[in-house]
């Protein structure tokens, strides 16, 4: 199917006015397809003109325009030509559509726990035509009515109120005008919990087999939902803009959430059937807040074209972290963002595929490929910097103006910037050009001159890579830390060198921290005195600043400017004293999977990971049974230990820390580590799955099978990944995630070349979302050798590679080249 271009959308948008959609779906016709009947009423501003309809059916049964039957054979590549339009038109399309198991259209899932079937729509960007015929572009908003035929035991949910009209028949009442990608359909024997807040009906829903997990957290989720609704109402100056709000936890979801008006879909990982650390509950709260904010940021005001999707997502991520920390019981989201998510923007922002926060793609697919962590997390950071630049009051006033002007309509980024500029009393065009329309990241480094214990000169040097030599203005704080005191100084940085007279004459600090409080987006350096003081100073910083420094250190490891061994030594020390749960969780994960597994020289890895494991054992020995950090510390030890006797003992219930429950999640984490180390076989995995079946167990079992250090296991996993056509997205990802292990480099070495040989054909059978995550797991990320780079370059030189494969493989190859360079730099120093 050709991707809709902006010019095509502009022409169609100027021609059509869509009045209403009525969609009838029959979900009782089998497990492979469903019947879709769509009636569209629309006006053509130029009678006699022509346009095209978007539809991707398995079989197009009939299509009728103004009572005139059209030839179904005219359908080509997902587009049906419509000619001879009247001023007022009625189009009726009947088609059989295919269910999806990769979140493309109407996703169908059979619960292994009880055999029940669940479906939900995934129509985000380009997928609505897999469910119903439509004009699939965001500016052609229209009201929707849906009618569905489903098994009698099912219920139906969507954007508007669902009414049962007969046995197995449901109607979703007419919605407000919506963009196609914001429509939602959910059907199945979902378990439901309901309440009301300020007159707004609220619902929480999940698979019946997970009802107990949701029931245990219903009060918390409803409370967070109500807190967010109130906070956004106060912040945006307009109440919740839709008649009700359902939040549905759905299986095999490819994204964290989809935020449709009236019906938000959420990934099931946020239902905790096992013990969950508070950091995981905090993450769930942020995801809830993100989705609720988009009821305003995408539903109330919708982007006029796909290129502005980044704005709603960036704002939602900024608002979610801010509001969650301000109004819920979780104060830590800004710390978690600094420790983890911001780093997930810095990395892709330095890759070949880097792009501005704003997206200028010529077609929908390009926009979709570029709506990534740069859009979300760098965009979030840029908006946080905007708030520092113009002040929080101006930001709030600008948002209220924006919503007041464009409510229940569409808008552009230019409209948003105009509202912000008016509120701030300044032209923000240049600021936006440098921050939002240019890619890559700056580096800020302090320069101090000290005499007689006082600062005599101070400056900040700003650098940028030659490939993207843009220097940005930064409003930030500089932290000055002394033996028993600290202070911050607000400064504005612009250009290659900015003098800081505000610091001159002050006592020389023990430690100087640029970007104290994490107001800007930049890589930060340390002066020599501060770098030497870092090990003794880090623990005394605020949680937010500790998180920011840990992110800076990881960036230094990736740049080859900070040794991986020094990073892991700091981690070993951190384990014994860190109190912030999110820092423990994020830094331990980064230390294992980024630093130890990739950037550390392989011969140094066993001793370094053993030291971290020893530190974790020591901390666990003095951790109380009711300490919220217990689960995170133990998970870290499971990741870092290489002692199969220790792991097997835990699995048998021996030697577990007091207060730790060996639940489903923890048991499978231990089994996975045992599988990697050869302490478990296929029979053990099968027996564990038989004893406790379920979706989580099935995914872990697949990952365990792929992780076994056996040639037959690797071959079976490889065959399934490359040739399996009936795997769900989660099964596929689980196999890929388990395949490569740093302990198994000799065993998997032949598959490095096979990846580059087999992947082009395998990629052609996968959608972009599924393929993107598959490549993240399956690229041979531990094979950091020149030979791997040569194989990658041969594949990338091929003609006709799928766009997603070419783009992501180039990025991962760039990452691998950085690993090789960092290791070589350390070897040269040695």
Buried (B, 14 or more C-beta within 10 A) or exposed (E): BEBBBBEBBBEBBEBBBBBBBBBBBBBBEEEEBBBBBBBBBBBBEEEEBEBBBBBBBEEBEEBBBEEEEBEBEBBEEBBBEBEEBEEEBBBBBBBBBBBBBBBBBBBBBBBBBEEBBBBBBBBBBBBBBBBBBBBBBBBBBBBBBBBBBBBEEBBBBBBBBBEEEEEBBBBBBBBBBBBBBBBBBBBBBBBBBEBEBEEBBBBBBBBBBBBEBBEEBBEBBBBBBBBBBBBBBEBBBBBBBBBBBBBBBBBBBBBBBBBBBBBBBBBBBBBBBBBBBBBBBBBBBBBBBBBBBBBBBBBBBBBBBBBBBBBBBBBBBBBBBBBBBBBBEBEBBBBBBBBBBBBBBBBBBBBEBBBBBBBEBEBBBBBBBBBBBBBBBBBBBBBBBBBBBBBEEBBBBBBBBBBEEBEEBBBBBEBBBBBBBBBBEBEBEEBBBBBBBBBBBBBBBBBBEBEEEEBEBBBBBBBBBEEBEBBBBBBBBBBBBEEEEBBBBEBEBBEEEBEBEEBEEBEBBBBBBBBBBBBBBBBBBBBEBBEEBBEEBBEEBBBBBBBBBBBBBBBBBBBBBBBBBBBBBBBBBBBEEBEBBBBBBBBBBBBBEBBBBBBBBBEBBEEBBBBBBBBBBEBBEEBEEEBEBBBBBBBBBBBBBBBBEBBBBBBEEEEBBEBBEBBBBBBBBBBBBBBBBBBBBBEBBEEBBEEEBBBBBBBBBBBBBBBBBBEEBBEBBBEBBBEBEEBBBBBBBBBBBBBBBBBBBEBBBEBBBBBBEBBBEBBEBBBBBBBBBBBBBBBBBBBBBEEBBEBBEEBBEEEEBBBBBBBBBBBBBBBBBBBBBBBEBBEEEE
